[in-house]
């Protein structure tokens, strides 16, 4: 039981030291820098890309169906 408490206390102290260290600020600054870099190059996250791809696929399917209907109407005239 004592060993577990010692490890928990050590973990808490290490977490606190990491939160208060310059490394935490460095990580925040690096994330902000990377976000700005990717925004400038119009990079999107994969989830957004997949959503847009599905929307495009649906729109193309609807367009193909409408084109087929128009062709069918024109053939009847």
PyMOL Python script that loads the backbone (N, CA, C, O; Angstrom):
from pymol import cmd

cmd.read_pdbstr("""\
ATOM      1  N   UNK A   1       0.813  -1.190   0.000  1.00  0.00           N
ATOM      2  CA  UNK A   1       0.000   0.000   0.000  1.00  0.00           C
ATOM      3  C   UNK A   1       0.858   1.256   0.000  1.00  0.00           C
ATOM      4  O   UNK A   1       0.526   2.243  -0.657  1.00  0.00           O
ATOM      5  N   UNK A   2       1.949   1.218   0.729  1.00  0.00           N
ATOM      6  CA  UNK A   2       2.832   2.375   0.811  1.00  0.00           C
ATOM      7  C   UNK A   2       3.465   2.645  -0.550  1.00  0.00           C
ATOM      8  O   UNK A   2       3.600   3.802  -0.948  1.00  0.00           O
ATOM      9  N   UNK A   3       3.854   1.589  -1.268  1.00  0.00           N
ATOM     10  CA  UNK A   3       4.481   1.761  -2.574  1.00  0.00           C
ATOM     11  C   UNK A   3       3.520   2.432  -3.546  1.00  0.00           C
ATOM     12  O   UNK A   3       3.927   3.305  -4.312  1.00  0.00           O
ATOM     13  N   UNK A   4       2.267   2.041  -3.525  1.00  0.00           N
ATOM     14  CA  UNK A   4       1.275   2.624  -4.418  1.00  0.00           C
ATOM     15  C   UNK A   4       1.125   4.118  -4.132  1.00  0.00           C
ATOM     16  O   UNK A   4       1.066   4.929  -5.055  1.00  0.00           O
ATOM     17  N   UNK A   5       1.066   4.467  -2.875  1.00  0.00           N
ATOM     18  CA  UNK A   5       0.935   5.873  -2.500  1.00  0.00           C
ATOM     19  C   UNK A   5       2.160   6.671  -2.930  1.00  0.00           C
ATOM     20  O   UNK A   5       2.036   7.813  -3.373  1.00  0.00           O
ATOM     21  N   UNK A   6       3.333   6.078  -2.801  1.00  0.00           N
ATOM     22  CA  UNK A   6       4.570   6.755  -3.211  1.00  0.00           C
ATOM     23  C   UNK A   6       4.548   7.002  -4.717  1.00  0.00           C
ATOM     24  O   UNK A   6       4.914   8.084  -5.175  1.00  0.00           O
ATOM     25  N   UNK A   7       4.116   5.990  -5.498  1.00  0.00           N
ATOM     26  CA  UNK A   7       4.054   6.156  -6.941  1.00  0.00           C
ATOM     27  C   UNK A   7       3.008   7.201  -7.344  1.00  0.00           C
ATOM     28  O   UNK A   7       3.228   7.972  -8.278  1.00  0.00           O
ATOM     29  N   UNK A   8       1.886   7.227  -6.648  1.00  0.00           N
ATOM     30  CA  UNK A   8       0.852   8.223  -6.946  1.00  0.00           C
ATOM     31  C   UNK A   8       1.370   9.629  -6.645  1.00  0.00           C
ATOM     32  O   UNK A   8       1.161  10.556  -7.427  1.00  0.00           O
ATOM     33  N   UNK A   9       2.042   9.775  -5.517  1.00  0.00           N
ATOM     34  CA  UNK A   9       2.584  11.079  -5.152  1.00  0.00           C
ATOM     35  C   UNK A   9       3.652  11.514  -6.148  1.00  0.00           C
ATOM     36  O   UNK A   9       3.701  12.680  -6.541  1.00  0.00           O
ATOM     37  N   UNK A  10       4.496  10.588  -6.552  1.00  0.00           N
ATOM     38  CA  UNK A  10       5.528  10.896  -7.540  1.00  0.00           C
ATOM     39  C   UNK A  10       4.886  11.316  -8.864  1.00  0.00           C
ATOM     40  O   UNK A  10       5.335  12.269  -9.499  1.00  0.00           O
ATOM     41  N   UNK A  11       3.850  10.612  -9.271  1.00  0.00           N
ATOM     42  CA  UNK A  11       3.141  10.955 -10.504  1.00  0.00           C
ATOM     43  C   UNK A  11       2.524  12.337 -10.435  1.00  0.00           C
ATOM     44  O   UNK A  11       2.582  13.103 -11.397  1.00  0.00           O
ATOM     45  N   UNK A  12       1.930  12.655  -9.288  1.00  0.00           N
ATOM     46  CA  UNK A  12       1.341  13.988  -9.115  1.00  0.00           C
ATOM     47  C   UNK A  12       2.410  15.071  -9.177  1.00  0.00           C
ATOM     48  O   UNK A  12       2.208  16.111  -9.805  1.00  0.00           O
ATOM     49  N   UNK A  13       3.529  14.836  -8.538  1.00  0.00           N
ATOM     50  CA  UNK A  13       4.607  15.831  -8.548  1.00  0.00           C
ATOM     51  C   UNK A  13       5.173  16.013  -9.959  1.00  0.00           C
ATOM     52  O   UNK A  13       5.475  17.134 -10.369  1.00  0.00           O
ATOM     53  N   UNK A  14       5.315  14.920 -10.692  1.00  0.00           N
ATOM     54  CA  UNK A  14       5.821  15.023 -12.055  1.00  0.00           C
ATOM     55  C   UNK A  14       4.824  15.768 -12.956  1.00  0.00           C
ATOM     56  O   UNK A  14       5.219  16.573 -13.799  1.00  0.00           O
ATOM     57  N   UNK A  15       3.559  15.495 -12.771  1.00  0.00           N
ATOM     58  CA  UNK A  15       2.527  16.195 -13.550  1.00  0.00           C
ATOM     59  C   UNK A  15       2.538  17.686 -13.257  1.00  0.00           C
ATOM     60  O   UNK A  15       2.447  18.514 -14.163  1.00  0.00           O
ATOM     61  N   UNK A  16       2.653  18.013 -11.974  1.00  0.00           N
ATOM     62  CA  UNK A  16       2.695  19.419 -11.581  1.00  0.00           C
ATOM     63  C   UNK A  16       3.940  20.098 -12.142  1.00  0.00           C
ATOM     64  O   UNK A  16       3.876  21.237 -12.606  1.00  0.00           O
ATOM     65  N   UNK A  17       5.060  19.403 -12.100  1.00  0.00           N
ATOM     66  CA  UNK A  17       6.299  19.979 -12.629  1.00  0.00           C
ATOM     67  C   UNK A  17       6.180  20.194 -14.137  1.00  0.00           C
ATOM     68  O   UNK A  17       6.663  21.200 -14.655  1.00  0.00           O
ATOM     69  N   UNK A  18       5.551  19.272 -14.837  1.00  0.00           N
ATOM     70  CA  UNK A  18       5.382  19.414 -16.281  1.00  0.00           C
ATOM     71  C   UNK A  18       4.454  20.587 -16.608  1.00  0.00           C
ATOM     72  O   UNK A  18       4.692  21.320 -17.567  1.00  0.00           O
ATOM     73  N   UNK A  19       3.397  20.761 -15.810  1.00  0.00           N
ATOM     74  CA  UNK A  19       2.467  21.874 -16.039  1.00  0.00           C
ATOM     75  C   UNK A  19       3.139  23.216 -15.815  1.00  0.00           C
ATOM     76  O   UNK A  19       2.827  24.190 -16.499  1.00  0.00           O
ATOM     77  N   UNK A  20       4.045  23.273 -14.875  1.00  0.00           N
ATOM     78  CA  UNK A  20       4.698  24.537 -14.516  1.00  0.00           C
ATOM     79  C   UNK A  20       5.999  24.769 -15.268  1.00  0.00           C
ATOM     80  O   UNK A  20       6.658  25.787 -15.056  1.00  0.00           O
ATOM     81  N   UNK A  21       6.377  23.855 -16.133  1.00  0.00           N
ATOM     82  CA  UNK A  21       7.659  23.988 -16.808  1.00  0.00           C
ATOM     83  C   UNK A  21       7.519  24.773 -18.107  1.00  0.00           C
ATOM     84  O   UNK A  21       6.416  24.912 -18.635  1.00  0.00           O
ATOM     85  N   UNK A  22       8.609  25.273 -18.609  1.00  0.00           N
ATOM     86  CA  UNK A  22       8.587  25.962 -19.909  1.00  0.00           C
ATOM     87  C   UNK A  22       8.180  25.026 -21.047  1.00  0.00           C
ATOM     88  O   UNK A  22       7.750  25.490 -22.103  1.00  0.00           O
ATOM     89  N   UNK A  23       8.310  23.728 -20.845  1.00  0.00           N
ATOM     90  CA  UNK A  23       7.934  22.777 -21.886  1.00  0.00           C
ATOM     91  C   UNK A  23       6.450  22.900 -22.213  1.00  0.00           C
ATOM     92  O   UNK A  23       6.058  22.736 -23.369  1.00  0.00           O
ATOM     93  N   UNK A  24       5.633  23.182 -21.226  1.00  0.00           N
ATOM     94  CA  UNK A  24       4.192  23.340 -21.450  1.00  0.00           C
ATOM     95  C   UNK A  24       3.935  24.550 -22.350  1.00  0.00           C
ATOM     96  O   UNK A  24       3.135  24.478 -23.284  1.00  0.00           O
ATOM     97  N   UNK A  25       4.612  25.654 -22.065  1.00  0.00           N
ATOM     98  CA  UNK A  25       4.472  26.847 -22.903  1.00  0.00           C
ATOM     99  C   UNK A  25       5.007  26.588 -24.302  1.00  0.00           C
ATOM    100  O   UNK A  25       4.431  27.046 -25.289  1.00  0.00           O
ATOM    101  N   UNK A  26       6.089  25.867 -24.385  1.00  0.00           N
ATOM    102  CA  UNK A  26       6.674  25.535 -25.682  1.00  0.00           C
ATOM    103  C   UNK A  26       5.692  24.700 -26.503  1.00  0.00           C
ATOM    104  O   UNK A  26       5.537  24.926 -27.703  1.00  0.00           O
ATOM    105  N   UNK A  27       5.041  23.754 -25.873  1.00  0.00           N
ATOM    106  CA  UNK A  27       4.066  22.915 -26.570  1.00  0.00           C
ATOM    107  C   UNK A  27       2.902  23.770 -27.080  1.00  0.00           C
ATOM    108  O   UNK A  27       2.475  23.611 -28.224  1.00  0.00           O
ATOM    109  N   UNK A  28       2.385  24.675 -26.239  1.00  0.00           N
ATOM    110  CA  UNK A  28       1.294  25.550 -26.655  1.00  0.00           C
ATOM    111  C   UNK A  28       1.711  26.411 -27.847  1.00  0.00           C
ATOM    112  O   UNK A  28       0.963  26.555 -28.814  1.00  0.00           O
ATOM    113  N   UNK A  29       2.909  26.977 -27.766  1.00  0.00           N
ATOM    114  CA  UNK A  29       3.394  27.832 -28.847  1.00  0.00           C
ATOM    115  C   UNK A  29       3.610  27.048 -30.133  1.00  0.00           C
ATOM    116  O   UNK A  29       3.324  27.543 -31.223  1.00  0.00           O
ATOM    117  N   UNK A  30       4.109  25.841 -30.008  1.00  0.00           N
ATOM    118  CA  UNK A  30       4.331  24.999 -31.177  1.00  0.00           C
ATOM    119  C   UNK A  30       3.003  24.620 -31.829  1.00  0.00           C
ATOM    120  O   UNK A  30       2.889  24.629 -33.055  1.00  0.00           O
ATOM    121  N   UNK A  31       2.008  24.290 -31.023  1.00  0.00           N
ATOM    122  CA  UNK A  31       0.685  23.970 -31.574  1.00  0.00           C
ATOM    123  C   UNK A  31       0.091  25.179 -32.307  1.00  0.00           C
ATOM    124  O   UNK A  31      -0.486  25.030 -33.384  1.00  0.00           O
ATOM    125  N   UNK A  32       0.230  26.354 -31.734  1.00  0.00           N
ATOM    126  CA  UNK A  32      -0.286  27.571 -32.370  1.00  0.00           C
ATOM    127  C   UNK A  32       0.450  27.846 -33.678  1.00  0.00           C
ATOM    128  O   UNK A  32      -0.163  28.237 -34.671  1.00  0.00           O
ATOM    129  N   UNK A  33       1.742  27.645 -33.674  1.00  0.00           N
ATOM    130  CA  UNK A  33       2.543  27.854 -34.874  1.00  0.00           C
ATOM    131  C   UNK A  33       2.137  26.885 -35.980  1.00  0.00           C
ATOM    132  O   UNK A  33       1.980  27.282 -37.135  1.00  0.00           O
ATOM    133  N   UNK A  34       1.968  25.627 -35.628  1.00  0.00           N
ATOM    134  CA  UNK A  34       1.550  24.633 -36.621  1.00  0.00           C
ATOM    135  C   UNK A  34       0.150  24.917 -37.137  1.00  0.00           C
ATOM    136  O   UNK A  34      -0.110  24.761 -38.330  1.00  0.00           O
ATOM    137  N   UNK A  35      -0.752  25.329 -36.265  1.00  0.00           N
ATOM    138  CA  UNK A  35      -2.116  25.654 -36.685  1.00  0.00           C
ATOM    139  C   UNK A  35      -2.089  26.820 -37.675  1.00  0.00           C
ATOM    140  O   UNK A  35      -2.789  26.789 -38.686  1.00  0.00           O
ATOM    141  N   UNK A  36      -1.298  27.831 -37.394  1.00  0.00           N
ATOM    142  CA  UNK A  36      -1.192  28.973 -38.302  1.00  0.00           C
ATOM    143  C   UNK A  36      -0.580  28.552 -39.635  1.00  0.00           C
ATOM    144  O   UNK A  36      -1.012  29.010 -40.693  1.00  0.00           O
ATOM    145  N   UNK A  37       0.409  27.692 -39.584  1.00  0.00           N
ATOM    146  CA  UNK A  37       1.051  27.193 -40.801  1.00  0.00           C
ATOM    147  C   UNK A  37       0.051  26.444 -41.670  1.00  0.00           C
ATOM    148  O   UNK A  37      -0.020  26.680 -42.876  1.00  0.00           O
ATOM    149  N   UNK A  38      -0.721  25.546 -41.073  1.00  0.00           N
ATOM    150  CA  UNK A  38      -1.680  24.762 -41.841  1.00  0.00           C
ATOM    151  C   UNK A  38      -2.846  25.615 -42.331  1.00  0.00           C
ATOM    152  O   UNK A  38      -3.375  25.362 -43.413  1.00  0.00           O
ATOM    153  N   UNK A  39      -3.254  26.613 -41.562  1.00  0.00           N
ATOM    154  CA  UNK A  39      -4.314  27.515 -42.013  1.00  0.00           C
ATOM    155  C   UNK A  39      -3.874  28.293 -43.254  1.00  0.00           C
ATOM    156  O   UNK A  39      -4.666  28.521 -44.169  1.00  0.00           O
ATOM    157  N   UNK A  40      -2.639  28.686 -43.272  1.00  0.00           N
ATOM    158  CA  UNK A  40      -2.133  29.462 -44.402  1.00  0.00           C
ATOM    159  C   UNK A  40      -2.129  28.640 -45.684  1.00  0.00           C
ATOM    160  O   UNK A  40      -2.313  29.188 -46.770  1.00  0.00           O
ATOM    161  N   UNK A  41      -1.925  27.344 -45.570  1.00  0.00           N
ATOM    162  CA  UNK A  41      -1.872  26.473 -46.738  1.00  0.00           C
ATOM    163  C   UNK A  41      -3.197  25.772 -47.014  1.00  0.00           C
ATOM    164  O   UNK A  41      -3.248  24.843 -47.819  1.00  0.00           O
ATOM    165  N   UNK A  42      -4.259  26.204 -46.361  1.00  0.00           N
ATOM    166  CA  UNK A  42      -5.595  25.644 -46.572  1.00  0.00           C
ATOM    167  C   UNK A  42      -5.626  24.129 -46.414  1.00  0.00           C
ATOM    168  O   UNK A  42      -6.248  23.434 -47.217  1.00  0.00           O
ATOM    169  N   UNK A  43      -4.972  23.625 -45.408  1.00  0.00           N
ATOM    170  CA  UNK A  43      -4.986  22.198 -45.107  1.00  0.00           C
ATOM    171  C   UNK A  43      -6.200  21.920 -44.227  1.00  0.00           C
ATOM    172  O   UNK A  43      -6.476  22.668 -43.290  1.00  0.00           O
ATOM    173  N   UNK A  44      -6.924  20.845 -44.530  1.00  0.00           N
ATOM    174  CA  UNK A  44      -8.106  20.489 -43.738  1.00  0.00           C
ATOM    175  C   UNK A  44      -7.854  19.174 -43.024  1.00  0.00           C
ATOM    176  O   UNK A  44      -6.997  18.382 -43.415  1.00  0.00           O
ATOM    177  N   UNK A  45      -8.618  18.967 -41.972  1.00  0.00           N
ATOM    178  CA  UNK A  45      -8.506  17.703 -41.248  1.00  0.00           C
ATOM    179  C   UNK A  45      -9.221  16.615 -42.040  1.00  0.00           C
ATOM    180  O   UNK A  45     -10.124  16.905 -42.824  1.00  0.00           O
ATOM    181  N   UNK A  46      -8.830  15.407 -41.842  1.00  0.00           N
ATOM    182  CA  UNK A  46      -9.350  14.282 -42.615  1.00  0.00           C
ATOM    183  C   UNK A  46     -10.864  14.144 -42.460  1.00  0.00           C
ATOM    184  O   UNK A  46     -11.555  13.834 -43.430  1.00  0.00           O
ATOM    185  N   UNK A  47     -11.385  14.367 -41.261  1.00  0.00           N
ATOM    186  CA  UNK A  47     -12.818  14.216 -41.033  1.00  0.00           C
ATOM    187  C   UNK A  47     -13.607  15.201 -41.895  1.00  0.00           C
ATOM    188  O   UNK A  47     -14.624  14.836 -42.485  1.00  0.00           O
ATOM    189  N   UNK A  48     -13.141  16.445 -41.967  1.00  0.00           N
ATOM    190  CA  UNK A  48     -13.814  17.443 -42.801  1.00  0.00           C
ATOM    191  C   UNK A  48     -13.748  17.051 -44.276  1.00  0.00           C
ATOM    192  O   UNK A  48     -14.722  17.210 -45.012  1.00  0.00           O
ATOM    193  N   UNK A  49     -12.611  16.546 -44.693  1.00  0.00           N
ATOM    194  CA  UNK A  49     -12.451  16.109 -46.075  1.00  0.00           C
ATOM    195  C   UNK A  49     -13.421  14.973 -46.394  1.00  0.00           C
ATOM    196  O   UNK A  49     -14.063  14.975 -47.445  1.00  0.00           O
ATOM    197  N   UNK A  50     -13.524  14.009 -45.489  1.00  0.00           N
ATOM    198  CA  UNK A  50     -14.423  12.871 -45.715  1.00  0.00           C
ATOM    199  C   UNK A  50     -15.875  13.316 -45.804  1.00  0.00           C
ATOM    200  O   UNK A  50     -16.627  12.808 -46.635  1.00  0.00           O
ATOM    201  N   UNK A  51     -16.281  14.261 -44.955  1.00  0.00           N
ATOM    202  CA  UNK A  51     -17.650  14.770 -44.991  1.00  0.00           C
ATOM    203  C   UNK A  51     -17.919  15.443 -46.333  1.00  0.00           C
ATOM    204  O   UNK A  51     -18.951  15.203 -46.960  1.00  0.00           O
ATOM    205  N   UNK A  52     -16.991  16.280 -46.765  1.00  0.00           N
ATOM    206  CA  UNK A  52     -17.169  16.970 -48.042  1.00  0.00           C
ATOM    207  C   UNK A  52     -17.178  15.989 -49.210  1.00  0.00           C
ATOM    208  O   UNK A  52     -17.898  16.190 -50.189  1.00  0.00           O
ATOM    209  N   UNK A  53     -16.385  14.939 -49.108  1.00  0.00           N
ATOM    210  CA  UNK A  53     -16.351  13.920 -50.164  1.00  0.00           C
ATOM    211  C   UNK A  53     -17.705  13.216 -50.267  1.00  0.00           C
ATOM    212  O   UNK A  53     -18.199  12.980 -51.370  1.00  0.00           O
ATOM    213  N   UNK A  54     -18.303  12.883 -49.127  1.00  0.00           N
ATOM    214  CA  UNK A  54     -19.616  12.240 -49.134  1.00  0.00           C
ATOM    215  C   UNK A  54     -20.674  13.162 -49.732  1.00  0.00           C
ATOM    216  O   UNK A  54     -21.523  12.717 -50.504  1.00  0.00           O
ATOM    217  N   UNK A  55     -20.624  14.449 -49.376  1.00  0.00           N
ATOM    218  CA  UNK A  55     -21.565  15.414 -49.941  1.00  0.00           C
ATOM    219  C   UNK A  55     -21.394  15.516 -51.457  1.00  0.00           C
ATOM    220  O   UNK A  55     -22.379  15.585 -52.192  1.00  0.00           O
ATOM    221  N   UNK A  56     -20.166  15.526 -51.912  1.00  0.00           N
ATOM    222  CA  UNK A  56     -19.901  15.590 -53.345  1.00  0.00           C
ATOM    223  C   UNK A  56     -20.405  14.345 -54.052  1.00  0.00           C
ATOM    224  O   UNK A  56     -20.993  14.436 -55.130  1.00  0.00           O
ATOM    225  N   UNK A  57     -20.182  13.187 -53.457  1.00  0.00           N
ATOM    226  CA  UNK A  57     -20.667  11.940 -54.057  1.00  0.00           C
ATOM    227  C   UNK A  57     -22.185  11.952 -54.189  1.00  0.00           C
ATOM    228  O   UNK A  57     -22.727  11.538 -55.214  1.00  0.00           O
ATOM    229  N   UNK A  58     -22.875  12.430 -53.146  1.00  0.00           N
ATOM    230  CA  UNK A  58     -24.347  12.511 -53.208  1.00  0.00           C
ATOM    231  C   UNK A  58     -24.804  13.496 -54.270  1.00  0.00           C
ATOM    232  O   UNK A  58     -25.753  13.225 -55.006  1.00  0.00           O
ATOM    233  N   UNK A  59     -24.138  14.629 -54.353  1.00  0.00           N
ATOM    234  CA  UNK A  59     -24.504  15.632 -55.356  1.00  0.00           C
ATOM    235  C   UNK A  59     -24.282  15.092 -56.765  1.00  0.00           C
ATOM    236  O   UNK A  59     -25.096  15.333 -57.657  1.00  0.00           O
ATOM    237  N   UNK A  60     -23.186  14.363 -56.970  1.00  0.00           N
ATOM    238  CA  UNK A  60     -22.934  13.780 -58.289  1.00  0.00           C
ATOM    239  C   UNK A  60     -23.970  12.724 -58.642  1.00  0.00           C
ATOM    240  O   UNK A  60     -24.378  12.619 -59.799  1.00  0.00           O
ATOM    241  N   UNK A  61     -24.398  11.944 -57.662  1.00  0.00           N
ATOM    242  CA  UNK A  61     -25.425  10.931 -57.912  1.00  0.00           C
ATOM    243  C   UNK A  61     -26.751  11.599 -58.267  1.00  0.00           C
ATOM    244  O   UNK A  61     -27.442  11.150 -59.182  1.00  0.00           O
ATOM    245  N   UNK A  62     -27.110  12.653 -57.562  1.00  0.00           N
ATOM    246  CA  UNK A  62     -28.342  13.380 -57.876  1.00  0.00           C
ATOM    247  C   UNK A  62     -28.266  14.007 -59.264  1.00  0.00           C
ATOM    248  O   UNK A  62     -29.241  13.971 -60.016  1.00  0.00           O
ATOM    249  N   UNK A  63     -27.127  14.574 -59.603  1.00  0.00           N
ATOM    250  CA  UNK A  63     -26.946  15.173 -60.912  1.00  0.00           C
ATOM    251  C   UNK A  63     -27.086  14.124 -62.011  1.00  0.00           C
ATOM    252  O   UNK A  63     -27.730  14.380 -63.029  1.00  0.00           O
ATOM    253  N   UNK A  64     -26.500  12.964 -61.821  1.00  0.00           N
ATOM    254  CA  UNK A  64     -26.614  11.895 -62.815  1.00  0.00           C
ATOM    255  C   UNK A  64     -28.069  11.464 -62.982  1.00  0.00           C
ATOM    256  O   UNK A  64     -28.524  11.217 -64.099  1.00  0.00           O
ATOM    257  N   UNK A  65     -28.800  11.375 -61.863  1.00  0.00           N
ATOM    258  CA  UNK A  65     -30.214  10.997 -61.936  1.00  0.00           C
ATOM    259  C   UNK A  65     -31.021  12.062 -62.668  1.00  0.00           C
ATOM    260  O   UNK A  65     -31.882  11.737 -63.485  1.00  0.00           O
ATOM    261  N   UNK A  66     -30.752  13.317 -62.382  1.00  0.00           N
ATOM    262  CA  UNK A  66     -31.465  14.400 -63.066  1.00  0.00           C
ATOM    263  C   UNK A  66     -31.134  14.432 -64.558  1.00  0.00           C
ATOM    264  O   UNK A  66     -32.016  14.660 -65.387  1.00  0.00           O
ATOM    265  N   UNK A  67     -29.884  14.207 -64.895  1.00  0.00           N
ATOM    266  CA  UNK A  67     -29.503  14.162 -66.314  1.00  0.00           C
ATOM    267  C   UNK A  67     -30.217  13.020 -67.034  1.00  0.00           C
ATOM    268  O   UNK A  67     -30.635  13.169 -68.182  1.00  0.00           O
ATOM    269  N   UNK A  68     -30.353  11.895 -66.363  1.00  0.00           N
ATOM    270  CA  UNK A  68     -31.060  10.765 -66.966  1.00  0.00           C
ATOM    271  C   UNK A  68     -32.533  11.101 -67.174  1.00  0.00           C
ATOM    272  O   UNK A  68     -33.112  10.754 -68.203  1.00  0.00           O
ATOM    273  N   UNK A  69     -33.142  11.779 -66.198  1.00  0.00           N
ATOM    274  CA  UNK A  69     -34.551  12.169 -66.347  1.00  0.00           C
ATOM    275  C   UNK A  69     -34.744  13.159 -67.487  1.00  0.00           C
ATOM    276  O   UNK A  69     -35.698  13.050 -68.257  1.00  0.00           O
ATOM    277  N   UNK A  70     -33.836  14.125 -67.593  1.00  0.00           N
ATOM    278  CA  UNK A  70     -33.922  15.102 -68.681  1.00  0.00           C
ATOM    279  C   UNK A  70     -33.777  14.396 -70.021  1.00  0.00           C
ATOM    280  O   UNK A  70     -34.525  14.682 -70.956  1.00  0.00           O
ATOM    281  N   UNK A  71     -32.839  13.493 -70.120  1.00  0.00           N
ATOM    282  CA  UNK A  71     -32.654  12.738 -71.366  1.00  0.00           C
ATOM    283  C   UNK A  71     -33.901  11.925 -71.693  1.00  0.00           C
ATOM    284  O   UNK A  71     -34.291  11.827 -72.856  1.00  0.00           O
ATOM    285  N   UNK A  72     -34.522  11.348 -70.681  1.00  0.00           N
ATOM    286  CA  UNK A  72     -35.746  10.573 -70.873  1.00  0.00           C
ATOM    287  C   UNK A  72     -36.884  11.478 -71.372  1.00  0.00           C
ATOM    288  O   UNK A  72     -37.612  11.100 -72.290  1.00  0.00           O
ATOM    289  N   UNK A  73     -37.039  12.662 -70.779  1.00  0.00           N
ATOM    290  CA  UNK A  73     -38.076  13.611 -71.213  1.00  0.00           C
ATOM    291  C   UNK A  73     -37.834  14.076 -72.638  1.00  0.00           C
ATOM    292  O   UNK A  73     -38.768  14.193 -73.431  1.00  0.00           O
ATOM    293  N   UNK A  74     -36.561  14.344 -72.960  1.00  0.00           N
ATOM    294  CA  UNK A  74     -36.244  14.794 -74.307  1.00  0.00           C
ATOM    295  C   UNK A  74     -36.490  13.701 -75.341  1.00  0.00           C
ATOM    296  O   UNK A  74     -36.877  13.986 -76.474  1.00  0.00           O
ATOM    297  N   UNK A  75     -36.265  12.456 -74.947  1.00  0.00           N
ATOM    298  CA  UNK A  75     -36.486  11.346 -75.874  1.00  0.00           C
ATOM    299  C   UNK A  75     -37.958  11.158 -76.152  1.00  0.00           C
ATOM    300  O   UNK A  75     -38.316  10.690 -77.233  1.00  0.00           O
ATOM    301  N   UNK A  76     -38.835  11.508 -75.212  1.00  0.00           N
ATOM    302  CA  UNK A  76     -40.275  11.358 -75.388  1.00  0.00           C
ATOM    303  C   UNK A  76     -40.864  12.449 -76.286  1.00  0.00           C
ATOM    304  O   UNK A  76     -41.942  12.257 -76.848  1.00  0.00           O
ATOM    305  N   UNK A  77     -40.205  13.549 -76.427  1.00  0.00           N
ATOM    306  CA  UNK A  77     -40.728  14.669 -77.226  1.00  0.00           C
ATOM    307  C   UNK A  77     -40.632  14.417 -78.659  1.00  0.00           C
ATOM    308  O   UNK A  77     -41.029  15.262 -79.462  1.00  0.00           O
TER     309      UNK A  77
END
""", "prot")
cmd.dss("prot")
cmd.show_as("cartoon", "prot")
cmd.util.cbc("prot")
cmd.orient("prot")
